[in-house]
Amino acid sequence: LPCPFFQRLRSDTMLTDLQLLSRYHLQGDATAFRDLVQAHAGMVFATARRITRDEAMAEDVAQETFFQPARQSRHIPQSVAAWVHSVAWGRACHAVRDDATRRRIEAEASASDAAVREPTEHEATWAEVETALDEAIDELPDNLRAPLVMHFLQGRAQRDIAGQLGVSQSTVSWATSAPEPIITITRSASGAPT
Protein backbone atom coordinates (compact mmCIF):
# COMPACT_ATOMS: atom_id res chain seq x y z
CA LEU A 1 0.00 0.00 0.00
CA PRO A 2 1.49 3.35 -0.94
CA CYS A 3 1.58 5.96 1.78
CA PRO A 4 -1.05 8.75 1.68
CA PHE A 5 1.51 11.47 0.85
CA PHE A 6 2.38 9.78 -2.44
CA GLN A 7 -1.17 8.68 -3.35
CA ARG A 8 -1.99 12.30 -4.24
CA LEU A 9 0.65 12.43 -6.96
CA ARG A 10 -0.15 11.69 -10.61
CA SER A 11 2.24 10.98 -13.49
CA ASP A 12 1.54 12.47 -16.94
CA THR A 13 4.85 11.92 -18.76
CA MET A 14 7.05 9.03 -19.77
CA LEU A 15 10.51 10.56 -19.42
CA THR A 16 13.39 8.57 -17.94
CA ASP A 17 14.26 9.14 -14.31
CA LEU A 18 17.50 10.92 -15.09
CA GLN A 19 15.75 13.18 -17.63
CA LEU A 20 13.12 14.07 -15.03
CA LEU A 21 15.78 14.83 -12.44
CA SER A 22 17.71 16.94 -14.93
CA ARG A 23 14.56 18.92 -15.83
CA TYR A 24 13.94 19.55 -12.15
CA HIS A 25 17.48 20.81 -11.54
CA LEU A 26 18.02 22.76 -14.73
CA GLN A 27 14.54 24.20 -15.26
CA GLY A 28 13.01 24.06 -11.77
CA ASP A 29 10.28 21.80 -13.22
CA ALA A 30 8.28 20.71 -10.16
CA THR A 31 6.09 18.45 -12.33
CA ALA A 32 9.18 16.51 -13.40
CA PHE A 33 10.17 15.98 -9.79
CA ARG A 34 6.60 14.96 -8.89
CA ASP A 35 6.68 12.36 -11.68
CA LEU A 36 10.03 11.07 -10.44
CA VAL A 37 8.66 10.73 -6.90
CA GLN A 38 5.54 8.97 -8.15
CA ALA A 39 7.63 6.48 -10.14
CA HIS A 40 9.53 5.33 -7.05
CA ALA A 41 7.25 6.17 -4.11
CA GLY A 42 5.81 2.68 -3.69
CA MET A 43 9.19 0.95 -3.63
CA VAL A 44 10.71 3.56 -1.31
CA PHE A 45 7.78 3.39 1.12
CA ALA A 46 7.76 -0.44 1.08
CA THR A 47 11.51 -0.52 1.81
CA ALA A 48 11.11 1.95 4.67
CA ARG A 49 8.15 0.02 6.09
CA ARG A 50 10.04 -3.29 5.99
CA ILE A 51 12.89 -1.77 7.97
CA THR A 52 10.93 0.42 10.41
CA ARG A 53 7.85 -1.79 10.81
CA ASP A 54 5.97 1.46 11.47
CA GLU A 55 3.65 3.17 8.96
CA ALA A 56 4.20 6.73 10.26
CA MET A 57 7.96 6.34 10.51
CA ALA A 58 8.05 4.74 7.05
CA GLU A 59 6.11 7.67 5.59
CA ASP A 60 8.55 10.14 7.18
CA VAL A 61 11.51 8.16 5.84
CA ALA A 62 9.95 7.99 2.37
CA GLN A 63 9.42 11.76 2.27
CA GLU A 64 12.94 12.45 3.56
CA THR A 65 14.38 10.06 0.98
CA PHE A 66 13.24 12.27 -1.87
CA PHE A 67 14.93 15.36 -0.43
CA GLN A 68 18.29 13.80 -1.23
CA PRO A 69 17.86 13.45 -5.02
CA ALA A 70 16.40 16.95 -5.01
CA ARG A 71 19.71 18.20 -3.57
CA GLN A 72 22.29 15.72 -4.91
CA SER A 73 21.37 14.67 -8.44
CA ARG A 74 25.00 14.79 -9.61
CA HIS A 75 25.83 11.89 -7.29
CA ILE A 76 23.32 9.50 -8.86
CA PRO A 77 25.22 7.00 -11.03
CA GLN A 78 22.87 5.42 -13.57
CA SER A 79 19.76 4.26 -11.72
CA VAL A 80 17.59 6.56 -9.68
CA ALA A 81 15.66 3.49 -8.48
CA ALA A 82 18.72 1.76 -7.03
CA TRP A 83 19.98 5.03 -5.58
CA VAL A 84 16.72 5.94 -3.81
CA HIS A 85 16.46 2.35 -2.51
CA SER A 86 19.89 2.76 -0.96
CA VAL A 87 18.95 6.16 0.51
CA ALA A 88 15.64 4.79 1.86
CA TRP A 89 17.38 1.78 3.41
CA GLY A 90 19.98 3.99 5.10
CA ARG A 91 17.44 6.53 6.37
CA ALA A 92 15.16 3.76 7.66
CA CYS A 93 18.04 2.12 9.52
CA HIS A 94 18.94 5.48 11.07
CA ALA A 95 15.32 6.10 12.01
CA VAL A 96 15.11 2.70 13.73
CA ARG A 97 18.37 3.33 15.62
CA ASP A 98 17.28 6.83 16.62
CA ASP A 99 13.91 5.55 17.76
CA ALA A 100 15.54 2.75 19.77
CA THR A 101 17.91 5.21 21.43
CA ARG A 102 15.04 7.58 22.24
CA ARG A 103 13.00 4.75 23.72
CA ARG A 104 15.92 3.50 25.81
CA ILE A 105 16.60 6.96 27.21
CA GLU A 106 12.93 7.50 27.98
CA ALA A 107 12.72 4.12 29.70
CA GLU A 108 15.81 4.86 31.80
CA ALA A 109 14.55 8.34 32.70
CA SER A 110 11.15 7.13 33.80
CA ALA A 111 12.59 3.98 35.40
CA SER A 112 9.51 2.15 34.26
CA ASP A 113 9.32 -1.60 34.31
CA ALA A 114 6.70 -1.75 31.59
CA ALA A 115 6.95 -5.02 29.76
CA VAL A 116 7.68 -4.77 26.08
CA ARG A 117 6.14 -7.44 23.90
CA GLU A 118 8.91 -9.55 22.43
CA PRO A 119 8.36 -10.67 18.87
CA THR A 120 7.83 -14.36 18.38
CA GLU A 121 10.68 -16.40 17.01
CA HIS A 122 9.07 -16.48 13.55
CA GLU A 123 8.58 -12.69 13.47
CA ALA A 124 12.13 -12.03 14.62
CA THR A 125 13.56 -14.41 12.04
CA TRP A 126 11.56 -12.86 9.20
CA ALA A 127 12.49 -9.33 10.31
CA GLU A 128 16.15 -10.28 10.32
CA VAL A 129 15.87 -11.80 6.85
CA GLU A 130 14.14 -8.75 5.38
CA THR A 131 16.67 -6.37 6.88
CA ALA A 132 19.56 -8.57 5.73
CA LEU A 133 18.12 -8.71 2.21
CA ASP A 134 17.92 -4.93 1.97
CA GLU A 135 21.44 -4.64 3.37
CA ALA A 136 22.76 -7.23 0.91
CA ILE A 137 21.07 -5.48 -2.01
CA ASP A 138 22.62 -2.21 -0.89
CA GLU A 139 26.10 -3.81 -0.86
CA LEU A 140 25.89 -5.11 -4.44
CA PRO A 141 27.71 -3.21 -7.20
CA ASP A 142 25.53 -0.81 -9.22
CA ASN A 143 25.48 -3.06 -12.30
CA LEU A 144 23.75 -5.80 -10.25
CA ARG A 145 21.82 -3.69 -7.71
CA ALA A 146 20.06 -1.49 -10.26
CA PRO A 147 18.45 -4.32 -12.27
CA LEU A 148 17.57 -6.28 -9.10
CA VAL A 149 15.86 -3.30 -7.45
CA MET A 150 14.06 -2.29 -10.61
CA HIS A 151 12.90 -5.84 -11.42
CA PHE A 152 12.14 -7.40 -8.03
CA LEU A 153 11.25 -4.39 -5.87
CA GLN A 154 9.54 -2.26 -8.49
CA GLY A 155 8.17 -5.09 -10.68
CA ARG A 156 9.48 -3.58 -13.90
CA ALA A 157 9.92 -5.60 -17.09
CA GLN A 158 13.42 -6.55 -18.17
CA ARG A 159 12.91 -4.80 -21.52
CA ASP A 160 12.09 -1.50 -19.76
CA ILE A 161 15.07 -1.87 -17.42
CA ALA A 162 17.40 -2.58 -20.33
CA GLY A 163 16.16 0.52 -22.14
CA GLN A 164 16.62 2.75 -19.11
CA LEU A 165 20.07 1.41 -18.24
CA GLY A 166 21.25 1.34 -21.86
CA VAL A 167 22.13 -2.37 -21.83
CA SER A 168 20.77 -5.41 -23.64
CA GLN A 169 17.80 -7.32 -22.28
CA SER A 170 20.00 -10.40 -21.97
CA THR A 171 22.32 -8.45 -19.66
CA VAL A 172 19.35 -7.55 -17.45
CA SER A 173 18.13 -11.14 -17.59
CA TRP A 174 21.55 -12.37 -16.46
CA ALA A 175 21.74 -9.78 -13.65
CA THR A 176 18.32 -10.75 -12.30
CA SER A 177 18.98 -14.48 -12.45
CA ALA A 178 22.74 -14.67 -11.93
CA PRO A 179 23.79 -16.85 -9.01
CA GLU A 180 26.32 -14.34 -7.63
CA PRO A 181 23.86 -11.72 -6.31
CA ILE A 182 21.48 -14.41 -5.10
CA ILE A 183 24.27 -16.24 -3.27
CA THR A 184 25.48 -12.94 -1.78
CA ILE A 185 21.98 -12.02 -0.61
CA THR A 186 21.29 -15.52 0.73
CA ARG A 187 24.59 -15.67 2.64
CA SER A 188 24.08 -12.18 4.05
CA ALA A 189 20.53 -13.05 5.14
CA SER A 190 21.74 -16.21 6.88
CA GLY A 191 24.72 -14.51 8.51
CA ALA A 192 27.22 -16.60 6.58
CA PRO A 193 30.38 -14.90 5.26
CA THR A 194 30.00 -13.62 1.70
C-alpha positions as CSV (number, residue, x, y, z in Angstrom):
1,L,0.0,0.0,0.0
2,P,1.5,3.4,-0.9
3,C,1.6,6.0,1.8
4,P,-1.0,8.7,1.7
5,F,1.5,11.5,0.8
6,F,2.4,9.8,-2.4
7,Q,-1.2,8.7,-3.3
8,R,-2.0,12.3,-4.2
9,L,0.6,12.4,-7.0
10,R,-0.1,11.7,-10.6
11,S,2.2,11.0,-13.5
12,D,1.5,12.5,-16.9
13,T,4.8,11.9,-18.8
14,M,7.1,9.0,-19.8
15,L,10.5,10.6,-19.4
16,T,13.4,8.6,-17.9
17,D,14.3,9.1,-14.3
18,L,17.5,10.9,-15.1
19,Q,15.8,13.2,-17.6
20,L,13.1,14.1,-15.0
21,L,15.8,14.8,-12.4
22,S,17.7,16.9,-14.9
23,R,14.6,18.9,-15.8
24,Y,13.9,19.6,-12.1
25,H,17.5,20.8,-11.5
26,L,18.0,22.8,-14.7
27,Q,14.5,24.2,-15.3
28,G,13.0,24.1,-11.8
29,D,10.3,21.8,-13.2
30,A,8.3,20.7,-10.2
31,T,6.1,18.4,-12.3
32,A,9.2,16.5,-13.4
33,F,10.2,16.0,-9.8
34,R,6.6,15.0,-8.9
35,D,6.7,12.4,-11.7
36,L,10.0,11.1,-10.4
37,V,8.7,10.7,-6.9
38,Q,5.5,9.0,-8.2
39,A,7.6,6.5,-10.1
40,H,9.5,5.3,-7.0
41,A,7.3,6.2,-4.1
42,G,5.8,2.7,-3.7
43,M,9.2,1.0,-3.6
44,V,10.7,3.6,-1.3
45,F,7.8,3.4,1.1
46,A,7.8,-0.4,1.1
47,T,11.5,-0.5,1.8
48,A,11.1,1.9,4.7
49,R,8.1,0.0,6.1
50,R,10.0,-3.3,6.0
51,I,12.9,-1.8,8.0
52,T,10.9,0.4,10.4
53,R,7.9,-1.8,10.8
54,D,6.0,1.5,11.5
55,E,3.6,3.2,9.0
56,A,4.2,6.7,10.3
57,M,8.0,6.3,10.5
58,A,8.0,4.7,7.0
59,E,6.1,7.7,5.6
60,D,8.6,10.1,7.2
61,V,11.5,8.2,5.8
62,A,9.9,8.0,2.4
63,Q,9.4,11.8,2.3
64,E,12.9,12.4,3.6
65,T,14.4,10.1,1.0
66,F,13.2,12.3,-1.9
67,F,14.9,15.4,-0.4
68,Q,18.3,13.8,-1.2
69,P,17.9,13.4,-5.0
70,A,16.4,17.0,-5.0
71,R,19.7,18.2,-3.6
72,Q,22.3,15.7,-4.9
73,S,21.4,14.7,-8.4
74,R,25.0,14.8,-9.6
75,H,25.8,11.9,-7.3
76,I,23.3,9.5,-8.9
77,P,25.2,7.0,-11.0
78,Q,22.9,5.4,-13.6
79,S,19.8,4.3,-11.7
80,V,17.6,6.6,-9.7
81,A,15.7,3.5,-8.5
82,A,18.7,1.8,-7.0
83,W,20.0,5.0,-5.6
84,V,16.7,5.9,-3.8
85,H,16.5,2.3,-2.5
86,S,19.9,2.8,-1.0
87,V,19.0,6.2,0.5
88,A,15.6,4.8,1.9
89,W,17.4,1.8,3.4
90,G,20.0,4.0,5.1
91,R,17.4,6.5,6.4
92,A,15.2,3.8,7.7
93,C,18.0,2.1,9.5
94,H,18.9,5.5,11.1
95,A,15.3,6.1,12.0
96,V,15.1,2.7,13.7
97,R,18.4,3.3,15.6
98,D,17.3,6.8,16.6
99,D,13.9,5.5,17.8
100,A,15.5,2.7,19.8
101,T,17.9,5.2,21.4
102,R,15.0,7.6,22.2
103,R,13.0,4.7,23.7
104,R,15.9,3.5,25.8
105,I,16.6,7.0,27.2
106,E,12.9,7.5,28.0
107,A,12.7,4.1,29.7
108,E,15.8,4.9,31.8
109,A,14.5,8.3,32.7
110,S,11.1,7.1,33.8
111,A,12.6,4.0,35.4
112,S,9.5,2.2,34.3
113,D,9.3,-1.6,34.3
114,A,6.7,-1.7,31.6
115,A,6.9,-5.0,29.8
116,V,7.7,-4.8,26.1
117,R,6.1,-7.4,23.9
118,E,8.9,-9.6,22.4
119,P,8.4,-10.7,18.9
120,T,7.8,-14.4,18.4
121,E,10.7,-16.4,17.0
122,H,9.1,-16.5,13.6
123,E,8.6,-12.7,13.5
124,A,12.1,-12.0,14.6
125,T,13.6,-14.4,12.0
126,W,11.6,-12.9,9.2
127,A,12.5,-9.3,10.3
128,E,16.2,-10.3,10.3
129,V,15.9,-11.8,6.9
130,E,14.1,-8.7,5.4
131,T,16.7,-6.4,6.9
132,A,19.6,-8.6,5.7
133,L,18.1,-8.7,2.2
134,D,17.9,-4.9,2.0
135,E,21.4,-4.6,3.4
136,A,22.8,-7.2,0.9
137,I,21.1,-5.5,-2.0
138,D,22.6,-2.2,-0.9
139,E,26.1,-3.8,-0.9
140,L,25.9,-5.1,-4.4
141,P,27.7,-3.2,-7.2
142,D,25.5,-0.8,-9.2
143,N,25.5,-3.1,-12.3
144,L,23.8,-5.8,-10.3
145,R,21.8,-3.7,-7.7
146,A,20.1,-1.5,-10.3
147,P,18.4,-4.3,-12.3
148,L,17.6,-6.3,-9.1
149,V,15.9,-3.3,-7.4
150,M,14.1,-2.3,-10.6
151,H,12.9,-5.8,-11.4
152,F,12.1,-7.4,-8.0
153,L,11.2,-4.4,-5.9
154,Q,9.5,-2.3,-8.5
155,G,8.2,-5.1,-10.7
156,R,9.5,-3.6,-13.9
157,A,9.9,-5.6,-17.1
158,Q,13.4,-6.6,-18.2
159,R,12.9,-4.8,-21.5
160,D,12.1,-1.5,-19.8
161,I,15.1,-1.9,-17.4
162,A,17.4,-2.6,-20.3
163,G,16.2,0.5,-22.1
164,Q,16.6,2.8,-19.1
165,L,20.1,1.4,-18.2
166,G,21.3,1.3,-21.9
167,V,22.1,-2.4,-21.8
168,S,20.8,-5.4,-23.6
169,Q,17.8,-7.3,-22.3
170,S,20.0,-10.4,-22.0
171,T,22.3,-8.5,-19.7
172,V,19.4,-7.5,-17.4
173,S,18.1,-11.1,-17.6
174,W,21.6,-12.4,-16.5
175,A,21.7,-9.8,-13.7
176,T,18.3,-10.7,-12.3
177,S,19.0,-14.5,-12.5
178,A,22.7,-14.7,-11.9
179,P,23.8,-16.8,-9.0
180,E,26.3,-14.3,-7.6
181,P,23.9,-11.7,-6.3
182,I,21.5,-14.4,-5.1
183,I,24.3,-16.2,-3.3
184,T,25.5,-12.9,-1.8
185,I,22.0,-12.0,-0.6
186,T,21.3,-15.5,0.7
187,R,24.6,-15.7,2.6
188,S,24.1,-12.2,4.0
189,A,20.5,-13.0,5.1
190,S,21.7,-16.2,6.9
191,G,24.7,-14.5,8.5
192,A,27.2,-16.6,6.6
193,P,30.4,-14.9,5.3
194,T,30.0,-13.6,1.7
